[in-house]
């Protein structure tokens, strides 16, 4: 049998992409799962595939009430909660500061941070009593952008750095009752959408030809969502990761050890804004 037989796990954003891969892997490991997601059609499909060990709930991770209702429904269905995985997120499609319209900064910042950071905080708050009772674990999806630049624009990168801080602070506050960790994927082919404030809510990262990224990844390939799912199983497992809290498991394909690569994208700004001389030669 799997490593998590009869464990109960709640996953946000679990109906597609990386979240769906996490759900599928936990099912393989014998767990029972609850999924909070905002896509009703995908939730219906997911529930139909695994009616005995899977419960689904529609809602928005930005709403503390939706998180609380998902936890309560999970407890009513399965009787406990062993691990809560904050995974729902949006990407800013690497929109640079220069390209970010000034009049859209407020709305875009709020949307990205409310989903990527407040959504995790809401889940942690809603799940805390149940996780204390089970001596369970919180696991958050970070990103290589939580440590390194060029994994997104300033909005996404700042939000993922904030998640690293959230992992560390909650690990400090909740030890020894609850373990808190993160997984930091690198490039990934998934159905990650963008902020509506920037008109990117219908754009999927799957529409980008990521094969062109592979030469920039030291391991030479763009991992699939299922390639990343094992990291979450490891951090949820009491047997395998009992000493782990406050850290982030880096699964970036070697992004952090690329060494000196191409220069940043800022060189064009001198010409655009009429700098008197080339900044690289000053």
N, C-alpha and C positions, 0 to 999 in steps of 0.2 A: 504494500500500500504506500501512498504518498506520505510526505513529511508532515502534512497538516490535516490528518484525518479528523473530521468532526470539529475542527476549528471554524469559527465564524468571522468573516471578514467583510467589511463595508468599503466599497470603492466608489469614489466620485469620478464622473466622466468615464464610466466603465462600459459604455455601450458601443464604442468604436475605437479604432486606432490602438494606441498604446494601452488605453484602459481596457479594451476588449481582450487584448493579448494577456494582460495581467489577470483578468477574470478567468480566461480559458486555462491559464497555467495553474491557478489556485484550484480550479475544479479538478485538474489532473492530479493535484496533490491531495485530493480528498476533502477539501474545505467546502463549507457552505457559505454562500455569498449573498450580500445585498448590494444593489447598485443604485446610486443616485445620479441621474442624468437628465438633461433637458430635451432630449430627442425622443418623443413618444414612439415613433415607428421603429426605431432601433431597439428601444426597450422591449417592445412587444416581440420582436424577433428574438431577442436574447432570452426572454422568459420562456418562450415556446420551445427553445432548444434544450433548456434544462429546468423543467418545472419543479422537480423534487428538491433540488439543492440551490435554487436561485430565486430571490425575490427582487423586484424592481420597483423603483419609485421615481416619479417625475418631479423635477424641481430645479431650482436655481441655487447654486452653491453660495451666491452672494446674499441669500436670505437665511438668516439664522433659524427661522421657523421651519424652513424646508429641511435643513440639516437635522434639527431636533425631531421632526416627524419621521425622517428616514431612520434615525437611530431607534426611536420608539417602536416603529413598525418592525425593524430588524429584531429587536428584543422580543416583541410579541410573537414573531414567527419562529425564531430559533432559540430564544431563551437566554442568550448571552452575546457578547461581542469581544473577540480576542484581538482584533487588529483593525484599525481604520486607516485607509490609504487615501490621502488627498492627491488627486491626479488631474482633476479638471483644470484646464488652462487655455489661454489664448496666446498667440504669437503676434508680434508687431510687424512681421515680414521685413525686418531690418530697415524700417523707415528711419533714416538718419535725423539728427537734430536739425540739420540744415533743410531737409525736405519736409519736416514736420510743420504743418501750417500753424502759425501762432494762435489763431482763433480756435483751433481744435485741441490744443494741449490739455486744457482742463478736462474735457470730456474723455479724451483718449487715456490720459493718466488715470483718471478715476476708474474707467472700465478695466484697464489692464491690471491695476493693483487690486481692485475689488474682486476680480475673478482669481488672479494668481496668488494673492496674499490673503485677503480677507476670507476667501473661500476656504482656505486651509485653517485659518483661525476659527472660523465658524464650526468646521468639522471637529476640531480639537475640543472646543467648548461643549459641543453637543454630545460628543462621545466620551468625555472625561469620566463621568461617574461609572459607566459600564466598563471602561478600560481599567480603572482602578480596581474594581471588583474582580476582574479576571487577570490582573497583573499583566496587562496586554501591551500592545505596541501601537505607536503612530508612525506612519511612513509617508513622507511627502515626495512628490516628484519635483526635483530641482531642475537642473540642466547644466551642461557645460558652461552656459551663459551665466550661471551663478558664481563662476570663478574666473572665466576668461572672456575677453571681448570678441566681437564678430559673430557671436551666436544669435544675434538679434540686434535691434536698435536700442537706443537708450532706455526706452520704456520697458521693454521686455527684460533687458539685462539688469536694470535696477530692480525690477520685481523679483527676479530669481536670486539676486544677491540678498534681497530682503528675506526670502524663504530660508536661505542658509542661516541668517540670524534668528529666524523664528525656530528653526530646528534646535539651535544651540540654547536659546533661552528657555524653550519648553522642556528640553532635556534637563536643564538645571532645575527648573521649577517642579517637575513631576517625578524626578528620581527619588527613591527607588521604586515608586509605585508603577510607573509607566515608562517604557523605553521609547525614545523619539529619535528617528533617523531619517535620512533622505537618500534618494537614488538620483544620480545626475547623468541622464542619457546624453549622448552626443547627437550627431545627425541622425535623422530617423524619417522613414517613409510612413506617414500617419495622416490622419484626417484632422490636423490641427488648423483651426480657423483663426481669423483675425478680428480686431475690434470693430464693432459697428460704427464707432465714432470716426473711424478712418475709411469707412466704406468697404471694409475687408471681411465682413461677417460671412459672406458666401464663398470666400476664397479658401481653398484647402491646400495645405502644404503638399498634398499628393499631386497637385497640378504642376509642381516644379520638377524639372528633370534633375533629380539628385544624383544621377550617375556621374554627372560632371563634378560633383563634390568629392567623389571617391579618391581621386589622386591626392587630395589635400588631407586625407585621413591616413595617419601612419599605418594602420592595419589594412589599408587598401580597399575598403568596402564600406558602404553605408548599411549599418545593421537594420534588420527588420524589427518591428515591435516585439515579436516573440523572443528575439535575442536579448532584450532587456528585462523580460519578465522574471527571470530567475533571481535577479537582485532583490526583488520585492519579496519573493518566497524566503530567501535567506534571512532578510531582516525581520520578517514576521515569525520565523521559527524560533521558538524558545530553545530548542536543542542546539541549533547552529549559531545563534547570535545573542545568547543571553548576556555576554559582556558588552554588547554594542549599544551605545546611546550617545547622542550629541554629534555624531559624525555623518558624513555623506559619502556613499559608495559611488566612486567615479567610474562610469562605464562609457567614457567618451571616445573610445577607439584610438586613444593616444593623442587627442587634440592638444592636450596641455604640454606635450613634449615635441611639438612640431619644430621648435627651434626658430631660427630667423627665416621668415618666409617673405611674402610680398609686403610692400609697404602699405600703410593705411590709405584710406580713400580720401584723406583730407587735402592732398596736394592740389586738387582742382580749385580749392576755395580762394587761393591767392589771386588767380585770374578773375574769378567771378566777382570778388569784392574789391578789386583794384588795389591790391597790396603793392607797395612801392618796390619791393624786391622779393625774390624767391625765399620763403622762410627757411628752406633747407640749406641755404647758403649764408644765412645771417650768423 
